[in-house]
């Protein structure tokens, strides 16, 4: 039985379920699922937190002993953690993918732009009667392209990286709140403002289902000290990054505490993930290995991100899941978790992983697909922030690019040794991944190729390091 069996699929938060007589299961999990269904009578609140530039290796629940993330670790223990979630390698592409439920090959236009006319999960939940808010990094609107938070379905917002804001995001930040630049006291730390905004929103909407989307500024570069840093003048980027990860965790904890204080914790689904891997200037220690961040690169350390879901009384605690998850999967998962009928998305390639959250096997992905062309109108392409156009598909072990290169990403995580001797297992995976690539367009549907430089550039040779030719992602 899925949670949708307990909820009405109609519009509006006041509609209530018609209870079906549930089947009985044996065992503790069965009792847990049955009890949860019997007490749920309205759609949940949703808090979706998207951290910025932090890979799986920076979290205690994923095996880190270098970073302190006690609040997120507790959410993992109390819910479900997915160990194989993959984003795109960079900021805007991941945000477009996450919000729309479609791979970038179908709708990506340019860096800093959300395609006009595309659906979003915010608009979907607004149409169901939810109050909707977003706070954090926007990066989806330029002066003549993209969309505002209001366009995308958010009732209220507090944002950085809009046409109105300046570059400062941490100390003495430049933020836009509902169409106006905020006037903030000297010494203001930006992440506190964003967290306060969402807590205020949550407290104001206790009697109505709400969607709070928190695309955090933390822990993107630059790497200044935080309010909790011992030395406010510290210049060591790694030391400050460790403090920033801890402060990110603290902000998540404040959101959780506000839900608990308002009596909303058991009515709220909380989802935490990240938009891409850690900055490559940073090296982290993880299970006896040194991992250099892979932000901007298509290899694992650029796309392997944390994913934790927690909903007391509905998601059983202590679950670890090995299924492959991609960002197209979030939209249908949120819809199913809330008990609404599936929302058809044109070219939507996401699958709901809500059954897995409820302890069922669910529909398992055999592969995930990636399309990456972050700045299609750059004057020159590289293999990072101005990456040449590339498509790839991967399973748990093998990864196939559209130029034919194939890698064993378990034993060659940096993708330095293309496979040439295809053993039967490898040949089987290659065939499956070729079939996956064949299900998608050969080029981006929203790219104006008359404006692009030649993106038919040779792939890097094994071990070759190309220097990025353009500016870093904001």
Buried (B, 14 or more C-beta within 10 A) or exposed (E): BBBBEBBBBBEEBEBEBEEEEBEEBEEEBBEBBBEBBEEBEBBBBBBBBBBBBBBBBBBBBBEBEEBBBEBBBBBBBBBBBBBBBBBBBBBBBBBBBBBBBBBBBBBBBBBBBBBEEBBBBBBBBBEBBBBBBBBBBBBBBEEEBBBBBBBBBBBBBBBBBBEBBEEEBBBBBBBBBEEEEBEBEEEBBBBBBBBBBBBBBBEEBEEEBBBBBBBBBBBBBEBBBBEEBEEEEBEEBEBBBBBBBBBBBBBBBBBBEBBEEBEBBBBBBBBBBBBBBBBBEBEBEBEEEEBBBBBBBBBBBBBBBBBBBBBBEBBBEEBEBEBBBBBBBBBBBBBBBBBBEEBEBEBBBBBBBBBBBBBEEBEEBEBBBBBBBBBBBBEEBBBBBBBBBBBBBBBBEBBBBBEEBBBBBEEBBBBEEBBEEEEEEBEEBBEBBBEBBEEBEEBBBBBEEEEBBEBEBEBBEEEEEBEBEBEEBB
